[in-house]
Amino acid sequence: MTINPYNKNLIKIYVKELNQGRRIARLKRILRQMGEDTISISPEAKRRQMVEKISREIIENLLTSESENPIVLEIKADLEKEVGMPLIFKYPPPNGDDLHILKKTAKGLEELTPQEKEQILQKLWQITINKVNKTML
């Protein structure tokens, strides 16, 4: 039986990866035995973290874009229904760091006052958290 060079190299790489996996497993076992603290998070806390992460993503990215995502559209509709007026979310140039919330009035678009903006953002956060929590499996 002959072994071609390709198979020989493949076997060497496989054996190397097996040994590396064993070393990592040994290192983990040693660290656990040394009393390395492990942090365990309850499934509820993990779910809450994931819901918050998704909600943050929706607020920071999807709301300011013209997304046709049904969840984003529902969140916008719920917020506008609760507030009682149409809102526009924008990150204006040149820096685009600060979220601006505009309301549609008879005079045109007006930027919200800092107090109004804070109230809207709090309502938005609660609506988004609730919506994501309901839709997440």
N, C-alpha and C positions, 0 to 999 in steps of 0.2 A: 504494500500500500504506500502511495506517495502522498505527501502533504505539500500542497503548493504554498508559496510564500504568502499569499494573501490570507489564507486560512490560518497560517502560523501567526501572522501579525494580529489577526482578529482574536485568536485565543489569548495572546499576550495581553491585549487591551482588556479583554473580558476578565482575566485573572487579576489584572491591576485594579480594575473597578471593584471587583469583589473584595480584594484586600482593603481598599480604601473605605468601602462600606463597613467592613468589620472594625476598622480603626475608629471610624466615627461612632459606631454603636458602643465600642468599648469606652471611648471618651465620654459619651453621654452617661453611661452607667457609672463611671468613676465620679463624674460631677454630681450625680444624684446621691451617691454614697457619701460624698463630702458634705452633704447637707445644703447643696445649692438650692436656694429658694425657688420653688416653682409657683407661678401665679396661675390659679385656676379661676376662671370666670364662669359664672352660672350661665346656662343657656339664655335666660331672660336678659342678662346684662349684655351678652354677645349680640342678641337680637336688637336691643336698644341701641348699641353702638352702630350696628349696620343701618338701622332706620335713620339715625341722626346723620350718618355719613351720606346716605342717599338723599336725605332732605337738604343737606347743605349743598350737595351737587346740583339739585334741582334749582334751588334759590340762586346760587352763584352763576350757573351756566345756562340752564334751560329757560328760566324765566326771562332773561335779558335777550335771548335769541328769539327768533320768530318760530319757535318749535311748534310742530303739529302733534306732539306727543299728547295722547288723550288725558293722561294724568296731569300734565302741566296745564292743559286747557281747563280741566276740572278745578284745579287749584286756583287758577286765575279767576274763573267764574265764581267760585265760592267766596273768594276774597272781595271781588267787586260787589257781590250781592250783600256781603256783610258790611262793607264800607258804604255802599250806596252810590258809588261813582266809578266810572272807568279809570283804570290806572295804566301807566306805561312805565316800564322799568328799563333804565339805560345806564350804560357805563360810557359817559361822553369822553371824547378825546380832549386833550392830548394824552394825559396819563392813563385815564380809564380805570383808576384805582377805586374811586368812590361811587357807590351805587346812587343814582338819582331816580327819584320816583316823581312822576309827573301826573297831574290829574287833568282831565278834560273838563273845561268849563265853557260857558258861553263866550268868554273872551279869548278862548284858545287853550293852549297848554300852560299850566302853572306848576312850578315846583312846590312840593310840600314843605312846610316848615319843619325844623328839626324835631319838634314834639310830635307832629303828625306822622313824620317819617318813622319815628321810633314806635309809635302805636301800630302803624301799618306793618312794620317788620315783625313785631311781636305776634300780631294776628296771623301774618303770613307763615311764621314759624309754626304756630300751633296747627293751622290748617294743613300745612305740608306734612308735619309729623303724623297727624291723625290719618291723612290720606295714604301716606306710604305704609304706615302700620297696618291699615286695613287691607291694602292690596298685596302686601308681602306675605309669602307663604310661611 
